[in-house]
């Protein structure tokens, strides 16, 4: 853990004048306190972590890592990850691409920008895919698309609901058209899942943009979001320059999409597990089971 040293100046008088000595007072963890980027309140980081990484004052939802999401969404100790062996290649020989990916592998502990696996949600078996914006901004390359597709196929095989948490800047430019192909591949897998009468719940978190928002993120039987999540395809400036109009201040927020019929609901992070578990159980009672 990084340590920040707090130094004070201790003044002592001597015949030759004032001598200044440096004295180490205390040592505190560098991440002891966290300042909210929205309301600017300062909290103990531990207090924030215990509150699902939601600001107690303004309800700002901080970004979660994929493993943090597993911890606050699935039943403890039930998650088993899938396809951790898949590795990113460099199909376009993009300079330093593999090296940058390796940096994020070490930083996040993930093999790519999505974590997939099987677990229990309030006792109900589900397959989940959780995108992590700390890994290449959650961008979708060939491995991300392959892992999500395999997770969908696993849910179809097990006859269980598939749930995805999206957080992405879009398709990964370093893989060119190969990354764009993942939009179609994942969508086809979802169609096959749907043809079996199985449930797909898409949960959009901040941010969900580009090719991810234009493919599997928007194809849920039920589309949900966290409060104030940025959701959209192209950026605000690009759209304004294209349509030559000023867009509303809340454009591309979860609240804007809900008001215009593109989302079914917005759930606070603290209630997300309970609400989604209820949806899954209602679907089970509707006639779809593991048998």
C-alpha positions in Angstrom: 0.0 0.0 0.0 1.3 3.4 -0.9 2.4 5.6 2.1 2.4 9.4 2.3 4.7 10.9 4.9 3.5 14.0 6.7 6.5 16.2 7.6 6.4 19.1 10.1 9.0 21.8 10.7 10.4 21.8 14.3 12.1 25.1 15.1 14.8 25.2 17.8 16.8 28.3 18.9 20.5 28.3 19.1 23.3 30.9 19.5 23.7 31.0 15.7 20.0 31.8 15.2 17.1 29.5 14.3 17.8 26.0 13.2 15.1 24.1 11.3 14.9 20.4 11.7 12.8 18.0 9.7 10.8 15.6 11.8 8.6 12.8 10.6 5.3 12.9 12.6 3.0 10.2 11.3 2.5 7.9 8.4 -1.0 7.5 6.8 -2.2 5.4 3.8 -2.3 7.6 0.7 -5.8 6.3 -0.1 -7.1 6.9 3.4 -9.5 9.6 2.2 -11.6 10.0 -1.0 -13.0 13.3 -2.3 -16.3 13.0 -4.2 -15.9 14.5 -7.8 -19.5 15.7 -7.7 -20.2 17.3 -4.3 -16.6 17.6 -3.2 -17.2 16.1 0.2 -14.3 14.1 1.7 -14.9 10.7 3.2 -12.9 7.9 4.7 -12.3 5.5 1.8 -13.4 2.6 4.0 -16.7 4.4 4.6 -17.2 4.8 0.9 -16.4 1.1 0.2 -18.9 0.0 2.9 -21.5 2.1 1.1 -21.2 0.2 -2.2 -18.9 3.0 -3.5 -21.8 5.5 -3.5 -21.3 9.0 -2.1 -23.4 9.2 1.1 -24.0 12.9 0.4 -25.0 13.2 -3.3 -25.4 9.6 -4.3 -22.7 9.8 -7.0 -22.0 6.2 -8.1 -18.2 5.6 -8.4 -17.0 3.1 -11.0 -16.6 -0.4 -9.7 -14.0 -3.0 -10.8 -15.4 -6.2 -12.1 -14.5 -8.1 -9.0 -16.1 -5.4 -6.8 -19.3 -5.9 -8.8 -19.2 -9.6 -8.2 -18.9 -9.0 -4.5 -21.9 -6.7 -4.3 -24.2 -8.5 -6.8 -23.8 -12.2 -6.5 -24.1 -14.5 -3.5 -20.9 -14.7 -1.6 -18.5 -17.5 -2.7 -20.7 -18.8 -5.6 -19.0 -17.1 -8.6 -16.9 -19.3 -10.9 -15.2 -17.4 -13.7 -15.0 -18.6 -17.4 -12.4 -18.3 -20.1 -9.7 -16.7 -18.1 -7.2 -18.3 -20.4 -8.1 -16.2 -23.5 -5.4 -13.7 -24.5 -5.4 -10.7 -26.8 -3.3 -10.8 -30.0 -2.3 -7.9 -32.2 -4.0 -8.6 -35.6 -3.1 -5.2 -37.1 0.4 -5.0 -35.6 -0.7 -1.8 -33.8 2.4 -0.2 -32.1 2.8 -1.1 -28.4 -0.8 -2.5 -28.3 0.1 -5.8 -26.6 2.4 -4.1 -24.1 -0.5 -1.7 -23.1 -2.9 -4.6 -22.7 -0.3 -6.4 -20.4 -0.1 -3.3 -18.2 -3.9 -3.5 -17.7 -3.7 -7.2 -17.1 -1.4 -6.6 -14.2 -3.3 -3.6 -12.9 -6.8 -5.2 -12.9 -6.0 -8.9 -12.4 -8.2 -9.7 -15.5 -7.3 -11.3 -18.7 -9.4 -8.7 -20.7 -11.9 -5.9 -20.2 -14.8 -8.3 -19.2 -15.1 -10.9 -16.5 -17.5 -13.7 -17.2 -18.8 -16.6 -15.1 -21.5 -18.5 -13.4 -22.9 -17.8 -10.0 -26.0 -17.5 -7.7 -28.2 -14.5 -7.4 -30.2 -14.8 -4.3 -30.1 -18.6 -4.8 -30.9 -18.5 -8.5 -28.3 -19.7 -11.0 -27.3 -17.0 -13.6 -24.5 -16.4 -16.0 -23.0 -12.9 -15.9 -20.6 -10.8 -17.9 -19.2 -7.7 -16.1 -17.2 -5.2 -18.1 -14.5 -3.2 -16.4 -13.7 0.3 -17.5 -10.3 0.2 -15.7 -9.1 -2.1 -18.5 -8.6 -0.2 -21.7 -11.7 1.9 -20.8 -13.8 -1.3 -21.2 -13.2 -1.2 -25.0 -14.5 -4.2 -27.0 -11.9 -6.2 -28.9 -11.9 -9.7 -30.2 -11.4 -11.3 -26.8 -14.1 -9.2 -25.1 -16.6 -10.2 -27.8 -15.5 -13.9 -27.6 -15.9 -14.0 -23.8 -19.3 -12.4 -23.9 -20.4 -14.8 -26.7 -19.2 -17.8 -24.8 -21.0 -16.6 -21.7 -24.2 -16.2 -23.6 -23.8 -19.7 -25.0 -23.1 -21.1 -21.5 -26.4 -19.5 -20.3 -28.2 -21.1 -23.2 -26.7 -24.5 -22.4 -27.6 -24.2 -18.7 -31.0 -22.7 -19.5 -30.3 -19.8 -17.2 -30.7 -16.0 -17.4 -27.9 -14.0 -18.8 -27.0 -10.8 -17.1 -24.5 -8.2 -18.3 -23.1 -5.1 -16.7 -21.8 -2.8 -19.5 -19.1 -0.1 -19.0 -17.3 0.7 -22.2 -15.9 3.4 -24.5 -16.9 1.3 -27.5 -15.2 -0.8 -30.0 -11.4 -1.0 -29.7 -9.7 0.9 -32.5 -6.5 -1.1 -32.3 -8.3 -4.1 -33.7 -10.2 -2.3 -36.4 -13.0 -4.2 -38.2 -12.3 -7.3 -36.0 -13.6 -5.4 -33.0 -16.7 -4.2 -35.0 -17.5 -7.9 -35.9 -18.1 -8.5 -32.2 -21.3 -6.4 -32.4 -22.8 -8.9 -34.8 -21.4 -12.0 -33.1 -22.7 -11.2 -29.7 -26.1 -10.2 -31.1 -26.5 -13.5 -32.9 -25.7 -15.4 -29.7 -28.3 -13.4 -27.9 -30.9 -14.2 -30.6 -30.3 -17.9 -30.1 -30.6 -17.4 -26.3 -33.9 -15.6 -26.8 -35.2 -18.3 -29.2 -34.9 -20.8 -26.2 -37.3 -18.5 -24.2 -34.4 -17.5 -21.9 -34.0 -14.1 -20.1 -31.4 -11.5 -20.9 -31.0 -8.5 -18.6 -28.8 -5.7 -19.6 -27.6 -3.3 -16.9 -25.8 -0.2 -18.2 -23.4 1.6 -16.0 -21.2 4.7 -16.5 -20.2 4.9 -19.3 -21.8 2.7 -21.9 -21.0 4.1 -25.4 -20.1 3.4 -29.0 -20.4 -0.1 -30.5 -21.3 -1.6 -27.1 -24.3 0.6 -26.7 -25.3 -0.1 -30.3 -25.2 -3.9 -29.9 -25.7 -6.2 -26.9 -26.1 -3.4 -24.3 -29.4 -2.3 -25.9 -30.8 -5.8 -26.7 -32.0 -6.8 -23.3 -35.4 -8.3 -22.6 -35.1 -5.8 -19.8 -32.8 -2.8 -20.0 -31.7 -1.3 -16.7 -29.2 1.4 -15.7 -27.5 2.9 -12.7 -28.4 6.6 -11.9 -26.8 9.3 -14.0 -24.9 6.8 -16.2 -23.7 8.1 -19.5 -25.3 6.0 -22.3 -25.1 6.8 -26.0 -23.4 6.1 -29.3 -21.6 9.2 -30.7 -20.4 12.0 -28.5 -22.5 15.1 -27.7 -20.2 17.4 -29.8 -20.4 15.2 -32.8 -24.2 15.0 -32.7 -24.6 18.7 -32.2 -22.3 19.5 -35.2 -24.3 17.0 -37.3 -27.9 18.1 -36.4 -26.8 21.7 -35.9 -28.9 21.9 -32.7 -28.1 22.4 -29.0 -28.8 19.2 -27.1 -30.5 19.1 -23.6 -28.1 19.2 -20.7 -29.2 15.7 -19.5 -28.9 14.2 -23.0 -27.4 10.7 -23.0 -28.0 10.2 -19.3 -29.9 7.2 -17.9 -32.7 9.5 -16.8 -33.0 11.0 -20.3 -33.2 7.5 -21.8 -35.8 6.4 -19.3 -38.0 9.4 -20.0 -37.8 8.6 -23.8 -38.6 4.9 -23.5 -35.1 3.4 -24.0 -34.8 2.0 -20.5 -37.2 0.0 -18.4 -35.9 1.2 -15.0 -33.1 2.9 -13.1 -32.0 1.2 -9.9 -29.7 2.5 -7.2 -26.7 0.3 -6.7 -27.8 -0.6 -3.2 -31.1 -2.1 -4.5 -29.8 -3.6 -7.8 -29.3 -7.1 -6.5 -32.7 -7.3 -4.9 -34.5 -5.9 -7.9 -32.8 -8.1 -10.5 -33.2 -11.2 -8.3 -36.9 -10.5 -8.2 -37.1 -10.2 -12.0 -35.2 -13.5 -12.3 -37.5 -15.3 -9.9 -40.6 -13.9 -11.6 -39.3 -15.3 -14.9 -38.7 -18.7 -13.3 -42.3 -18.7 -12.0 -43.4 -17.9 -15.5 -42.4 -21.3 -16.6 -38.7 -21.3 -17.5 -36.6 -23.6 -15.3 -33.2 -25.3 -15.3 -34.8 -28.6 -16.2 
